[in-house]
Amino acid sequence: MELILGEAHRLDRVIELLEEILSTEKQIMATVQDVANAVAAAATVQQEAITLLGTLTAAVKAAEAAPDPTALQAAIDAITQQTAALQAAVTANTPVPPVAPAA
């Protein structure tokens, strides 16, 4: 009888360890998914920035081609506005590093 109780205890311990492993695996998989989501979001933002720069470059080239000070100023204003919007978006989406506690 004692042998059976000892074996049951061992089986219970093995089950506990397996449950811990499964729980840890779920946490790791959630973390991996979070990283994958962050990479996808960064790639989207990067592509949007590339598109924006292309649009601004085209606006400057068009303003240069036509000797029109108003068109040139409009291009400069657009660049300034889009640069500010991009800076704000980067700032808003950049995590602040944690502050180390004072010793």
Secondary structure, DSSP 8 states (H G I E B T S, - for coil): -HHHHHHHHHHHHHHHHHHHHHHHHHHHHHHHHHHHHHHHHHHHHHHHHHHHHHHHHHHHHHHHHTT-HHHHHHHHHHHHHHHHHHHHHHHHTS---------
